[in-house]
Amino acid sequence: MLTLIQRDDCALCDEAWEVMHTAGIRDFEPVYIDGDSLLESRFGSRVPVLRDAHGRELDWPFTPDMLRAWLAFSAPE
């Protein structure tokens, strides 16, 4: 499962949603860091960040091609 770590009312986060849609990614969980001090301290200036089930993270900016390549690369077991 993919997770998009983001802020509410974030233009870059909206762009990340569009890139993901263009890349064919529609099944993901949005996680908003607003009001969560732990998430704010970890991701505050990095959002949006895409995380996979293995804990790998892809920082913004990314293109549909970059996203597809990242998804195709399997995380080490």
PDB file as gemmi writes it, atoms N, CA and C in Angstrom:
CRYST1    1.000    1.000    1.000  90.00  90.00  90.00 P 1                      
ATOM      1  N   MET A   1       0.839  -1.182   0.000  1.00  0.00           N  
ATOM      2  CA  MET A   1       0.000   0.000   0.000  1.00  0.00           C  
ATOM      3  C   MET A   1       0.879   1.240   0.000  1.00  0.00           C  
ATOM      4  N   LEU A   2       0.507   2.194  -0.793  1.00  0.00           N  
ATOM      5  CA  LEU A   2       1.220   3.467  -0.854  1.00  0.00           C  
ATOM      6  C   LEU A   2       0.551   4.474   0.078  1.00  0.00           C  
ATOM      7  N   THR A   3       1.367   5.339   0.667  1.00  0.00           N  
ATOM      8  CA  THR A   3       0.885   6.403   1.534  1.00  0.00           C  
ATOM      9  C   THR A   3       1.458   7.714   1.023  1.00  0.00           C  
ATOM     10  N   LEU A   4       0.582   8.709   0.852  1.00  0.00           N  
ATOM     11  CA  LEU A   4       1.040  10.051   0.486  1.00  0.00           C  
ATOM     12  C   LEU A   4       0.973  10.920   1.734  1.00  0.00           C  
ATOM     13  N   ILE A   5       2.139  11.317   2.208  1.00  0.00           N  
ATOM     14  CA  ILE A   5       2.238  12.162   3.391  1.00  0.00           C  
ATOM     15  C   ILE A   5       2.175  13.601   2.909  1.00  0.00           C  
ATOM     16  N   GLN A   6       1.213  14.354   3.471  1.00  0.00           N  
ATOM     17  CA  GLN A   6       0.941  15.681   2.925  1.00  0.00           C  
ATOM     18  C   GLN A   6       0.370  16.617   3.971  1.00  0.00           C  
ATOM     19  N   ARG A   7       0.131  17.828   3.549  1.00  0.00           N  
ATOM     20  CA  ARG A   7      -0.521  18.849   4.371  1.00  0.00           C  
ATOM     21  C   ARG A   7      -1.873  19.177   3.754  1.00  0.00           C  
ATOM     22  N   ASP A   8      -2.741  19.712   4.573  1.00  0.00           N  
ATOM     23  CA  ASP A   8      -4.007  20.227   4.083  1.00  0.00           C  
ATOM     24  C   ASP A   8      -3.730  21.553   3.363  1.00  0.00           C  
ATOM     25  N   ASP A   9      -4.462  21.828   2.310  1.00  0.00           N  
ATOM     26  CA  ASP A   9      -4.298  23.075   1.537  1.00  0.00           C  
ATOM     27  C   ASP A   9      -2.852  23.258   1.056  1.00  0.00           C  
ATOM     28  N   CYS A  10      -2.310  22.230   0.429  1.00  0.00           N  
ATOM     29  CA  CYS A  10      -0.931  22.235  -0.049  1.00  0.00           C  
ATOM     30  C   CYS A  10      -0.933  22.098  -1.569  1.00  0.00           C  
ATOM     31  N   ALA A  11      -0.512  23.138  -2.270  1.00  0.00           N  
ATOM     32  CA  ALA A  11      -0.509  23.115  -3.736  1.00  0.00           C  
ATOM     33  C   ALA A  11       0.418  22.031  -4.281  1.00  0.00           C  
ATOM     34  N   LEU A  12       1.578  21.841  -3.663  1.00  0.00           N  
ATOM     35  CA  LEU A  12       2.496  20.792  -4.114  1.00  0.00           C  
ATOM     36  C   LEU A  12       1.885  19.409  -3.910  1.00  0.00           C  
ATOM     37  N   CYS A  13       1.146  19.253  -2.825  1.00  0.00           N  
ATOM     38  CA  CYS A  13       0.478  17.976  -2.559  1.00  0.00           C  
ATOM     39  C   CYS A  13      -0.584  17.708  -3.626  1.00  0.00           C  
ATOM     40  N   ASP A  14      -1.301  18.746  -4.009  1.00  0.00           N  
ATOM     41  CA  ASP A  14      -2.284  18.609  -5.091  1.00  0.00           C  
ATOM     42  C   ASP A  14      -1.603  18.199  -6.391  1.00  0.00           C  
ATOM     43  N   GLU A  15      -0.433  18.770  -6.645  1.00  0.00           N  
ATOM     44  CA  GLU A  15       0.330  18.390  -7.845  1.00  0.00           C  
ATOM     45  C   GLU A  15       0.755  16.925  -7.765  1.00  0.00           C  
ATOM     46  N   ALA A  16       1.162  16.472  -6.580  1.00  0.00           N  
ATOM     47  CA  ALA A  16       1.570  15.078  -6.403  1.00  0.00           C  
ATOM     48  C   ALA A  16       0.398  14.144  -6.701  1.00  0.00           C  
ATOM     49  N   TRP A  17      -0.807  14.514  -6.254  1.00  0.00           N  
ATOM     50  CA  TRP A  17      -2.007  13.718  -6.565  1.00  0.00           C  
ATOM     51  C   TRP A  17      -2.166  13.602  -8.078  1.00  0.00           C  
ATOM     52  N   GLU A  18      -1.991  14.698  -8.797  1.00  0.00           N  
ATOM     53  CA  GLU A  18      -2.130  14.697 -10.260  1.00  0.00           C  
ATOM     54  C   GLU A  18      -1.084  13.808 -10.924  1.00  0.00           C  
ATOM     55  N   VAL A  19       0.150  13.896 -10.454  1.00  0.00           N  
ATOM     56  CA  VAL A  19       1.222  13.059 -11.006  1.00  0.00           C  
ATOM     57  C   VAL A  19       0.907  11.589 -10.758  1.00  0.00           C  
ATOM     58  N   MET A  20       0.441  11.279  -9.571  1.00  0.00           N  
ATOM     59  CA  MET A  20       0.106   9.903  -9.250  1.00  0.00           C  
ATOM     60  C   MET A  20      -1.039   9.407 -10.143  1.00  0.00           C  
ATOM     61  N   HIS A  21      -2.036  10.241 -10.344  1.00  0.00           N  
ATOM     62  CA  HIS A  21      -3.155   9.882 -11.215  1.00  0.00           C  
ATOM     63  C   HIS A  21      -2.663   9.638 -12.645  1.00  0.00           C  
ATOM     64  N   THR A  22      -1.796  10.516 -13.141  1.00  0.00           N  
ATOM     65  CA  THR A  22      -1.233  10.373 -14.482  1.00  0.00           C  
ATOM     66  C   THR A  22      -0.437   9.076 -14.604  1.00  0.00           C  
ATOM     67  N   ALA A  23       0.242   8.688 -13.528  1.00  0.00           N  
ATOM     68  CA  ALA A  23       1.036   7.455 -13.529  1.00  0.00           C  
ATOM     69  C   ALA A  23       0.165   6.212 -13.324  1.00  0.00           C  
ATOM     70  N   GLY A  24      -1.137   6.415 -13.137  1.00  0.00           N  
ATOM     71  CA  GLY A  24      -2.044   5.285 -12.966  1.00  0.00           C  
ATOM     72  C   GLY A  24      -2.195   4.824 -11.528  1.00  0.00           C  
ATOM     73  N   ILE A  25      -1.706   5.610 -10.583  1.00  0.00           N  
ATOM     74  CA  ILE A  25      -1.798   5.266  -9.160  1.00  0.00           C  
ATOM     75  C   ILE A  25      -3.049   5.920  -8.585  1.00  0.00           C  
ATOM     76  N   ARG A  26      -3.991   5.085  -8.212  1.00  0.00           N  
ATOM     77  CA  ARG A  26      -5.225   5.610  -7.630  1.00  0.00           C  
ATOM     78  C   ARG A  26      -5.523   5.008  -6.257  1.00  0.00           C  
ATOM     79  N   ASP A  27      -4.775   3.966  -5.913  1.00  0.00           N  
ATOM     80  CA  ASP A  27      -4.988   3.285  -4.645  1.00  0.00           C  
ATOM     81  C   ASP A  27      -3.855   3.647  -3.690  1.00  0.00           C  
ATOM     82  N   PHE A  28      -4.104   4.633  -2.837  1.00  0.00           N  
ATOM     83  CA  PHE A  28      -3.124   5.048  -1.844  1.00  0.00           C  
ATOM     84  C   PHE A  28      -3.869   5.673  -0.671  1.00  0.00           C  
ATOM     85  N   GLU A  29      -3.166   5.765   0.437  1.00  0.00           N  
ATOM     86  CA  GLU A  29      -3.743   6.354   1.640  1.00  0.00           C  
ATOM     87  C   GLU A  29      -3.121   7.726   1.882  1.00  0.00           C  
ATOM     88  N   PRO A  30      -3.936   8.780   1.930  1.00  0.00           N  
ATOM     89  CA  PRO A  30      -3.390  10.085   2.285  1.00  0.00           C  
ATOM     90  C   PRO A  30      -3.237  10.198   3.809  1.00  0.00           C  
ATOM     91  N   VAL A  31      -2.106  10.725   4.240  1.00  0.00           N  
ATOM     92  CA  VAL A  31      -1.866  10.984   5.662  1.00  0.00           C  
ATOM     93  C   VAL A  31      -1.504  12.457   5.784  1.00  0.00           C  
ATOM     94  N   TYR A  32      -2.305  13.185   6.557  1.00  0.00           N  
ATOM     95  CA  TYR A  32      -2.091  14.612   6.751  1.00  0.00           C  
ATOM     96  C   TYR A  32      -1.291  14.837   8.031  1.00  0.00           C  
ATOM     97  N   ILE A  33      -0.213  15.620   7.923  1.00  0.00           N  
ATOM     98  CA  ILE A  33       0.658  15.833   9.073  1.00  0.00           C  
ATOM     99  C   ILE A  33       0.215  17.001   9.943  1.00  0.00           C  
ATOM    100  N   ASP A  34      -0.717  17.789   9.460  1.00  0.00           N  
ATOM    101  CA  ASP A  34      -1.173  18.961  10.208  1.00  0.00           C  
ATOM    102  C   ASP A  34      -1.672  18.564  11.598  1.00  0.00           C  
ATOM    103  N   GLY A  35      -1.131  19.210  12.630  1.00  0.00           N  
ATOM    104  CA  GLY A  35      -1.581  18.970  13.990  1.00  0.00           C  
ATOM    105  C   GLY A  35      -0.947  17.762  14.667  1.00  0.00           C  
ATOM    106  N   ASP A  36      -0.085  17.025  13.962  1.00  0.00           N  
ATOM    107  CA  ASP A  36       0.605  15.878  14.554  1.00  0.00           C  
ATOM    108  C   ASP A  36       2.072  16.253  14.718  1.00  0.00           C  
ATOM    109  N   SER A  37       2.479  16.552  15.941  1.00  0.00           N  
ATOM    110  CA  SER A  37       3.827  17.085  16.177  1.00  0.00           C  
ATOM    111  C   SER A  37       4.934  16.126  15.733  1.00  0.00           C  
ATOM    112  N   LEU A  38       4.722  14.826  15.900  1.00  0.00           N  
ATOM    113  CA  LEU A  38       5.728  13.858  15.475  1.00  0.00           C  
ATOM    114  C   LEU A  38       5.891  13.871  13.956  1.00  0.00           C  
ATOM    115  N   LEU A  39       4.772  13.816  13.231  1.00  0.00           N  
ATOM    116  CA  LEU A  39       4.836  13.856  11.765  1.00  0.00           C  
ATOM    117  C   LEU A  39       5.334  15.208  11.266  1.00  0.00           C  
ATOM    118  N   GLU A  40       4.915  16.283  11.930  1.00  0.00           N  
ATOM    119  CA  GLU A  40       5.384  17.628  11.559  1.00  0.00           C  
ATOM    120  C   GLU A  40       6.897  17.720  11.670  1.00  0.00           C  
ATOM    121  N   SER A  41       7.454  17.182  12.748  1.00  0.00           N  
ATOM    122  CA  SER A  41       8.906  17.290  12.937  1.00  0.00           C  
ATOM    123  C   SER A  41       9.663  16.428  11.926  1.00  0.00           C  
ATOM    124  N   ARG A  42       9.081  15.309  11.535  1.00  0.00           N  
ATOM    125  CA  ARG A  42       9.761  14.424  10.594  1.00  0.00           C  
ATOM    126  C   ARG A  42       9.616  14.869   9.139  1.00  0.00           C  
ATOM    127  N   PHE A  43       8.425  15.332   8.763  1.00  0.00           N  
ATOM    128  CA  PHE A  43       8.139  15.607   7.350  1.00  0.00           C  
ATOM    129  C   PHE A  43       7.848  17.068   7.041  1.00  0.00           C  
ATOM    130  N   GLY A  44       7.851  17.937   8.020  1.00  0.00           N  
ATOM    131  CA  GLY A  44       7.414  19.320   7.870  1.00  0.00           C  
ATOM    132  C   GLY A  44       7.746  20.006   6.560  1.00  0.00           C  
ATOM    133  N   SER A  45       9.011  20.082   6.200  1.00  0.00           N  
ATOM    134  CA  SER A  45       9.403  20.803   4.988  1.00  0.00           C  
ATOM    135  C   SER A  45       9.532  19.888   3.773  1.00  0.00           C  
ATOM    136  N   ARG A  46       9.323  18.583   3.974  1.00  0.00           N  
ATOM    137  CA  ARG A  46       9.524  17.621   2.880  1.00  0.00           C  
ATOM    138  C   ARG A  46       8.251  17.292   2.108  1.00  0.00           C  
ATOM    139  N   VAL A  47       7.096  17.575   2.656  1.00  0.00           N  
ATOM    140  CA  VAL A  47       5.854  17.153   2.000  1.00  0.00           C  
ATOM    141  C   VAL A  47       5.702  17.798   0.628  1.00  0.00           C  
ATOM    142  N   PRO A  48       5.112  17.055  -0.286  1.00  0.00           N  
ATOM    143  CA  PRO A  48       4.586  15.710  -0.159  1.00  0.00           C  
ATOM    144  C   PRO A  48       5.680  14.649  -0.276  1.00  0.00           C  
ATOM    145  N   VAL A  49       5.446  13.537   0.422  1.00  0.00           N  
ATOM    146  CA  VAL A  49       6.357  12.389   0.398  1.00  0.00           C  
ATOM    147  C   VAL A  49       5.505  11.144   0.152  1.00  0.00           C  
ATOM    148  N   LEU A  50       5.936  10.318  -0.771  1.00  0.00           N  
ATOM    149  CA  LEU A  50       5.243   9.069  -1.040  1.00  0.00           C  
ATOM    150  C   LEU A  50       6.019   7.943  -0.376  1.00  0.00           C  
ATOM    151  N   ARG A  51       5.327   7.084   0.373  1.00  0.00           N  
ATOM    152  CA  ARG A  51       5.970   5.973   1.078  1.00  0.00           C  
ATOM    153  C   ARG A  51       5.311   4.665   0.635  1.00  0.00           C  
ATOM    154  N   ASP A  52       6.139   3.639   0.442  1.00  0.00           N  
ATOM    155  CA  ASP A  52       5.580   2.335   0.077  1.00  0.00           C  
ATOM    156  C   ASP A  52       5.497   1.435   1.311  1.00  0.00           C  
ATOM    157  N   ALA A  53       5.002   0.233   1.128  1.00  0.00           N  
ATOM    158  CA  ALA A  53       4.795  -0.703   2.233  1.00  0.00           C  
ATOM    159  C   ALA A  53       6.101  -1.149   2.889  1.00  0.00           C  
ATOM    160  N   HIS A  54       7.228  -0.989   2.178  1.00  0.00           N  
ATOM    161  CA  HIS A  54       8.533  -1.362   2.716  1.00  0.00           C  
ATOM    162  C   HIS A  54       9.199  -0.213   3.472  1.00  0.00           C  
ATOM    163  N   GLY A  55       8.549   0.952   3.491  1.00  0.00           N  
ATOM    164  CA  GLY A  55       9.113   2.109   4.176  1.00  0.00           C  
ATOM    165  C   GLY A  55       9.986   2.987   3.302  1.00  0.00           C  
ATOM    166  N   ARG A  56      10.122   2.621   2.010  1.00  0.00           N  
ATOM    167  CA  ARG A  56      10.887   3.484   1.103  1.00  0.00           C  
ATOM    168  C   ARG A  56      10.103   4.772   0.889  1.00  0.00           C  
ATOM    169  N   GLU A  57      10.823   5.872   0.744  1.00  0.00           N  
ATOM    170  CA  GLU A  57      10.177   7.170   0.569  1.00  0.00           C  
ATOM    171  C   GLU A  57      10.685   7.845  -0.705  1.00  0.00           C  
ATOM    172  N   LEU A  58       9.746   8.468  -1.397  1.00  0.00           N  
ATOM    173  CA  LEU A  58      10.046   9.245  -2.595  1.00  0.00           C  
ATOM    174  C   LEU A  58       9.628  10.677  -2.326  1.00  0.00           C  
ATOM    175  N   ASP A  59      10.626  11.569  -2.274  1.00  0.00           N  
ATOM    176  CA  ASP A  59      10.354  12.980  -2.012  1.00  0.00           C  
ATOM    177  C   ASP A  59       9.912  13.693  -3.279  1.00  0.00           C  
ATOM    178  N   TRP A  60       9.106  14.705  -3.101  1.00  0.00           N  
ATOM    179  CA  TRP A  60       8.715  15.601  -4.161  1.00  0.00           C  
ATOM    180  C   TRP A  60       9.911  16.455  -4.514  1.00  0.00           C  
ATOM    181  N   PRO A  61      10.128  16.798  -5.762  1.00  0.00           N  
ATOM    182  CA  PRO A  61       9.252  16.592  -6.911  1.00  0.00           C  
ATOM    183  C   PRO A  61       9.534  15.263  -7.605  1.00  0.00           C  
ATOM    184  N   PHE A  62       8.488  14.681  -8.180  1.00  0.00           N  
ATOM    185  CA  PHE A  62       8.635  13.496  -9.007  1.00  0.00           C  
ATOM    186  C   PHE A  62       7.669  13.578 -10.182  1.00  0.00           C  
ATOM    187  N   THR A  63       8.088  12.964 -11.277  1.00  0.00           N  
ATOM    188  CA  THR A  63       7.280  12.930 -12.489  1.00  0.00           C  
ATOM    189  C   THR A  63       6.594  11.564 -12.571  1.00  0.00           C  
ATOM    190  N   PRO A  64       5.629  11.410 -13.477  1.00  0.00           N  
ATOM    191  CA  PRO A  64       5.036  10.080 -13.645  1.00  0.00           C  
ATOM    192  C   PRO A  64       6.078   9.014 -13.980  1.00  0.00           C  
ATOM    193  N   ASP A  65       7.039   9.324 -14.837  1.00  0.00           N  
ATOM    194  CA  ASP A  65       8.078   8.355 -15.189  1.00  0.00           C  
ATOM    195  C   ASP A  65       8.964   8.014 -13.996  1.00  0.00           C  
ATOM    196  N   MET A  66       9.342   9.009 -13.208  1.00  0.00           N  
ATOM    197  CA  MET A  66      10.144   8.760 -12.008  1.00  0.00           C  
ATOM    198  C   MET A  66       9.369   7.888 -11.023  1.00  0.00           C  
ATOM    199  N   LEU A  67       8.082   8.154 -10.887  1.00  0.00           N  
ATOM    200  CA  LEU A  67       7.241   7.393  -9.975  1.00  0.00           C  
ATOM    201  C   LEU A  67       7.131   5.940 -10.429  1.00  0.00           C  
ATOM    202  N   ARG A  68       6.905   5.732 -11.710  1.00  0.00           N  
ATOM    203  CA  ARG A  68       6.814   4.362 -12.237  1.00  0.00           C  
ATOM    204  C   ARG A  68       8.126   3.603 -12.029  1.00  0.00           C  
ATOM    205  N   ALA A  69       9.259   4.271 -12.266  1.00  0.00           N  
ATOM    206  CA  ALA A  69      10.564   3.628 -12.071  1.00  0.00           C  
ATOM    207  C   ALA A  69      10.788   3.294 -10.596  1.00  0.00           C  
ATOM    208  N   TRP A  70      10.420   4.186  -9.724  1.00  0.00           N  
ATOM    209  CA  TRP A  70      10.556   3.957  -8.278  1.00  0.00           C  
ATOM    210  C   TRP A  70       9.712   2.773  -7.846  1.00  0.00           C  
ATOM    211  N   LEU A  71       8.497   2.688  -8.359  1.00  0.00           N  
ATOM    212  CA  LEU A  71       7.604   1.577  -8.015  1.00  0.00           C  
ATOM    213  C   LEU A  71       8.104   0.253  -8.589  1.00  0.00           C  
ATOM    214  N   ALA A  72       8.752   0.296  -9.741  1.00  0.00           N  
ATOM    215  CA  ALA A  72       9.239  -0.923 -10.386  1.00  0.00           C  
ATOM    216  C   ALA A  72      10.460  -1.493  -9.665  1.00  0.00           C  
ATOM    217  N   PHE A  73      11.195  -0.643  -8.968  1.00  0.00           N  
ATOM    218  CA  PHE A  73      12.388  -1.086  -8.239  1.00  0.00           C  
ATOM    219  C   PHE A  73      11.945  -1.712  -6.937  1.00  0.00           C  
ATOM    220  N   SER A  74      12.201  -2.976  -6.766  1.00  0.00           N  
ATOM    221  CA  SER A  74      11.758  -3.646  -5.538  1.00  0.00           C  
ATOM    222  C   SER A  74      12.734  -3.358  -4.406  1.00  0.00           C  
ATOM    223  N   ALA A  75      12.160  -3.154  -3.243  1.00  0.00           N  
ATOM    224  CA  ALA A  75      12.974  -2.877  -2.057  1.00  0.00           C  
ATOM    225  C   ALA A  75      13.715  -4.127  -1.637  1.00  0.00           C  
ATOM    226  N   PRO A  76      14.889  -3.990  -1.056  1.00  0.00           N  
ATOM    227  CA  PRO A  76      15.646  -5.153  -0.596  1.00  0.00           C  
ATOM    228  C   PRO A  76      14.848  -5.925   0.447  1.00  0.00           C  
ATOM    229  N   GLU A  77      14.960  -7.233   0.408  1.00  0.00           N  
ATOM    230  CA  GLU A  77      14.238  -8.088   1.360  1.00  0.00           C  
ATOM    231  C   GLU A  77      14.955  -8.117   2.679  1.00  0.00           C  
TER     232      GLU A  77                                                      
END                                                                             
